[in-house]
Amino acid sequence: MTIHAHSQSHPSLDPRALRDAFGAFPSGVVAVAASVKGQLTGIAASSFTSVSIDPPLVSFSIATTSSTWPLLRAADRLGLSVLADHHDAVCRQLAGPREERFAGLPFKVTGNGAVLLDEAVATYDCSVHEEVVAGDHVIVLLEVHEVGAGDGEHPLVFHRSAFAKLHRDDLDPARLDGRINGAEVDRGAESESKEDAA
Ligand SMILES: Cc1cc2nc3c(=O)[nH]c(=O)nc-3n(C[C@H](O)[C@H](O)[C@H](O)COP(=O)(O)O)c2cc1C
């Protein structure tokens, strides 16, 4: 596959408007963390995305100016923890001064050095697969070695630079099952959704 790099600047594109447009897209937040040479190291990242089932890959983007990524990328394994909706203060802490990021946080360190937060909604034990420079960020592709269900229930949502919770009232309760192209998802039958959920 050929990837074309565009390095043109776009003087007509207002950076504020671009930030606002990016912020309109809601996301979850993950803690990306590891014990590197005995030092707890990590950040909060809202750019997490699932990428591939086979091989199992996920990604997040990190600013090229990050002072933490050069340390974190040296870890054998990175722990990713999907933050729960009571983790708003935890999220701020993980994005704050480096030496205070893990103060008072309940977490465990796996045998491989991945740091996983307690009460996360899901956890991933990953290693760096590939890094792709993309403008002022690096897209980090991670290979997933293990996943955990986590003991948190509802995810933290990040939207328009603020935290939010999920509200499911009045929404179609049917579950999409991943086959979202074409008729298969249009089953409509609630009974089938229940089977899937079982
Ligand atoms: C909700 C939230 C989401 C964030 N998402 C990202 C992200 O996806 N990528 C990133 O590089 N920084 C992100 N940050 C900033 C980092 O958590 C952290 O503050 C930053 O990397 C600190 O700089 P350092 O890497 O030099 O330590 C986010 C911060 C918050 C509060």
The ligand as a Gaussian input file, in Angstrom:
#p B3LYP/6-31G(d) Opt

LIG

0 1
 C       -8.773000      13.925000      27.896000
 C       -7.339000      14.003000      27.405000
 C       -6.979000      13.350000      26.244000
 C       -5.667000      13.408000      25.764000
 N       -5.349000      12.733000      24.631000
 C       -4.097000      12.831000      24.140000
 C       -3.756000      12.137000      22.950000
 O       -4.563000      11.401000      22.375000
 N       -2.490000      12.278000      22.476000
 C       -1.559000      13.069000      23.118000
 O       -0.433000      13.187000      22.628000
 N       -1.863000      13.707000      24.265000
 C       -3.095000      13.602000      24.786000
 N       -3.389000      14.230000      25.961000
 C       -2.315000      14.908000      26.706000
 C       -1.481000      13.880000      27.514000
 O       -2.308000      13.163000      28.418000
 C       -0.400000      14.548000      28.355000
 O       -0.936000      15.640000      29.053000
 C        0.730000      15.055000      27.506000
 O        1.261000      14.012000      26.738000
 C        1.764000      15.614000      28.494000
 O        2.940000      15.878000      27.882000
 P        4.227000      14.919000      27.974000
 O        3.944000      13.805000      26.986000
 O        5.313000      15.824000      27.524000
 O        4.377000      14.394000      29.365000
 C       -4.695000      14.170000      26.462000
 C       -5.056000      14.839000      27.642000
 C       -6.371000      14.748000      28.125000
 C       -6.744000      15.461000      29.393000

